[in-house]
Amino acid sequence: MKNIISALLILFVCVSLGYLVYSEVRNNRVIVSDVKKQVKEEVPQEDSTSSKDTATNSKINEKVIVYYFHGTARCPTCRAIEKYAKEAVENAFKTELETGKLEFRSVNVEEPQNEHFIQDFQLSTRCVVVEWNVNGKPQDWKRLERVWELVHGDKVKYYDYIQENVRHYLKG
């Protein structure tokens, strides 16, 4: 009996340490991605006058894209995250979807043509990402990682979380 309890305690400690390491690595990736975004935003400002002139002379095509990134094998939770995210977008933003100002895309990142998304959005797990896109180029984006903690709770809170972030990017 003591051996079983000892083994369970050791297992618990190992899992706890693994989670702490995972959380620290994930937090560091977020910090690095924020720094990379700041550098990207600061560098192009030198040419901002010429790009503004070009933007003024041509039509600016702004849109918000809500991605759900998944793999080939999908668990029930993964399917629920996608379903609820799509419902949250479709229920609150019908006009924006119809006009093309908003899109919902479900993307399998294990397909060769989609693997770049893992690097583009620093994906460490399956998740929802909201992207603000101008003339086909990403301007800003956010991973909505809280979907994992909200998916099995209050559906209204899940919808609010998705819709609040989409609304933020729709405002520009």
N, C-alpha and C positions, 0 to 999 in steps of 0.2 A: 504494500500500500504506500509506504514511504517513497519507494522508487517511482511509482506512478505520479505521485504528487510532485516530487522533485523534477521529474521529466516535464510535467505540465508547466511548472514555474519557469524552468529554463526555456521552454518553448515560448511562453508568454514574454519573457524578457527579450528573446531574440526577435520576435515579431514586433515588439515595441521599439527596439533599436532600429530595425529595418524601416519602420514607419517614420521615425525621426530623421533618418538619413534621407529617405525619399522626400519628405517635406522640405528639408534643407536644400536638397538639389533642385527641387521644383521652385522654391523661392528664389534661389540664385539664378535660375533660368529666366524668371520673370524680371529680375533686376537687370540682367544682361540685355534682355529684349527691350526694356524701357530705355536703356542707354543707347542701344543701336537705333531705336526710333528717334531719339533726340538728335543723334549725329546725322541721320538721314534728313531730318527736318532742317538742321542748321546748314548743312553743306549746300543744298540747292538754292539758298536764298541769295547767293551772289548773282545768279542769273534771273532773279525774280522779275526784273523789269521786262526782259525779252519774253519770258513765259507768260507774263500778264498780258502783254500786247497780243501774243498769239491766242491766248484764251479769249480775249475780247473780240478778236476778229473771227473766231470760230465758235461753234456751238459747244457749250460745256455740258457733258453728259455725266451727271452725278447719279449714283445709285448706292443703295445699301444692300449688301449680300449677307444673308444669314446662312452659314454653312453648318451642316451636321457631319462631322467626320467619324467614320466607322471603319471597321475591318470586315473581312469576309465572314468570319464566324462572329455571330452576334448573340449576346445573352438577352434575356427578357428585359433587364434594366436598360441595356443599350437601345433596344427597340422602343421602350417607353420614353426615353430621353428624346429620341427623334420624333415620335408621335406627338408628344406634348409640345415640343418646340414648334413643330409645324402648325399644330392647332393654335398655339398662342399667336403666331404670326398671321395665320389666315383669318382668325377671328377678329383681330384688332386692326389689321392694315389691308383690308380688301381693296380699297381704292389705290393704294400705293403699289400693290401687287399687279393690279390691272393696268396701271399706267407704266409699269416697268421701273418705277423708282425704287422698288424693293423686290428682291428675289430670295427664294429659299432653295438651297441646293443640298442634296444628300450626296456625300462623296466617300467612296471606298478608297482609303489611302493605301491599301495594299495593292491596288492596280498600278502597274508601272507608270502610266501617264499621270497619276495623281500623287506619286510619292513625294514630289517637290513640296506639297502642302505641309508635310511634317517639318521640313526646315523653314519654310516661309512663315509658319505660325508657331514654331517651336512647340510642336505637339508632343506631349509625353503620355497622353492618354486620349481616349475617344472623348470628344467634347463638341460643344457648340461655339462657333466663332462668329462675331458680327464684324463686318468690314465696311468701311466707307471707301467708295471707289469713284475716281474722277477720270473720265476719258479712258477707261479700261485699266487704270493703274491704281493700286491700293494706296490710300493716303493715311489711313489709321485703322486699327482693328483691336478687338478685345476678345480674349478667351473667356467664355462664361463657364468657369469650372464649378461654380456652385450648383450646377444642374444635378450633379451626383448626389449632393446632400438634400436637394429639394424634391427630387423625382418621386420618392416614396412617401412624401409628406403631404402637405396641403397643396392641391393642384392649383389653387388660386395664387398662392405665393410663387409657385413655379412660373405660371403665366405672367405674373407681375414682373418677375425678375427678367424674363426674356423681353417682354414688351417695353420695360423701362430702358433697357440697353439699346433696343432697336430704335425707340423714340429719340434717344440721345443722338444717335448717328443720323437719323432722318432730319434732325434740326440743323445738321451741318456742323 
